[in-house]
Amino acid sequence: MNIDLNTVERVAVLAKLSFNESEKTKIQDDLNKIVAYFEKLNEVDTDGIEPLVFMTEEINAFREDVSRLEITKEEALKNAPQKNSDYYKVPKFLERE
């Protein structure tokens, strides 16, 4: 498979990206290298090879999920620039239409 400039332009439109001509040429070269790499992987004989579910034989050692109080509400709010009883107050940053 060979990536041409029309393919690069189509992908750019789908991704809502814009490129100048030199960038398109560079992207075309990069995409052709990527495709060539994957085509090279197709040459590898994988007959009789089971797909991997996990990369290693290691088993996760999960810690016990224990709830504990590290800091009180008062300590957490102590240095807040603005607060309202139990909550931080922050400036409004979304406008409703």
NUVO-446391 format. One line per field, with one value per residue (C-alpha): residue number from 1; x, y, z. Coordinates in Angstrom, 2 decimals, decimal comma, m for minus. Example, Ala and Ser with C-alpha at 12.3 -4.5 7.8 and 13.67 -1.06 7.14 Angstrom:
// residues 2
n <- 1_2
X <- 12,30_13,67
Y <- m4,50_m1,06
Z <- 7,80_7,14
This chain:
// residues 97
n <- 1_2_3_4_5_6_7_8_9_10_11_12_13_14_15_16_17_18_19_20_21_22_23_24_25_26_27_28_29_30_31_32_33_34_35_36_37_38_39_40_41_42_43_44_45_46_47_48_49_50_51_52_53_54_55_56_57_58_59_60_61_62_63_64_65_66_67_68_69_70_71_72_73_74_75_76_77_78_79_80_81_82_83_84_85_86_87_88_89_90_91_92_93_94_95_96_97
X <- 0,00_1,31_0,06_m0,39_m1,03_m4,78_m4,87_m2,97_m5,41_m8,41_m7,06_m6,36_m9,97_m11,32_m9,06_m9,90_m6,22_m4,59_m1,07_1,01_2,52_5,87_4,10_1,89_4,96_6,62_3,44_3,18_6,75_6,10_2,87_4,60_7,32_4,67_2,82_6,12_6,85_3,49_3,92_7,26_5,43_3,18_6,25_6,73_5,59_3,10_1,67_1,26_1,83_m0,88_m2,03_m0,83_m3,36_m0,73_2,83_4,31_3,55_3,47_0,34_m0,82_m0,31_m3,21_m3,22_m6,20_m8,60_m9,00_m10,72_m8,86_m8,97_m5,70_m6,78_m9,82_m12,11_m10,94_m7,29_m8,06_m9,93_m7,50_m5,43_m8,21_m8,38_m12,18_m14,41_m18,04_m18,46_m17,46_m16,49_m13,86_m15,19_m13,77_m14,46_m17,10_m15,43_m18,27_m20,86_m24,41_m25,96
Y <- 0,00_3,41_6,62_9,46_13,16_12,69_10,21_12,64_15,42_13,15_12,12_15,78_16,69_13,85_14,86_18,56_19,42_21,71_21,40_23,31_21,48_20,71_19,32_17,15_15,73_15,00_13,34_11,29_10,05_9,22_7,36_5,37_4,36_3,24_1,20_m0,37_m1,37_m3,09_m4,80_m6,12_m7,53_m9,51_m11,48_m12,93_m16,55_m16,68_m20,14_m22,04_m18,93_m18,31_m14,69_m13,05_m12,10_m10,70_m9,66_m11,27_m14,08_m11,64_m11,42_m8,06_m7,65_m5,47_m3,80_m3,97_m1,12_0,44_3,74_6,03_9,69_11,34_14,96_16,62_18,96_21,84_21,12_20,80_24,11_25,94_27,50_27,83_31,37_31,16_28,66_28,15_25,95_22,51_23,45_25,29_28,30_28,77_31,43_30,68_29,75_28,39_30,68_29,50_30,34
Z <- 0,00_m0,90_0,73_m1,75_m1,14_m1,74_1,16_3,38_2,48_3,14_6,56_7,36_6,51_8,65_11,55_11,02_10,55_8,04_6,65_4,15_1,18_2,84_5,91_3,69_1,97_5,34_6,65_3,44_3,94_7,59_6,83_4,07_6,56_9,06_6,43_5,28_8,88_9,24_5,89_7,17_10,22_7,85_6,78_10,27_10,57_13,45_12,80_16,06_18,19_20,77_21,18_24,38_27,00_29,35_28,56_31,67_34,08_37,01_39,13_40,44_44,15_45,16_48,53_50,79_50,06_53,47_54,06_56,43_57,30_56,25_56,60_58,11_56,19_58,32_57,53_53,81_53,74_56,02_53,20_50,60_49,20_49,18_50,89_51,84_54,92_53,55_49,97_47,94_46,05_42,58_39,97_37,35_34,06_31,92_30,44_29,83_26,48
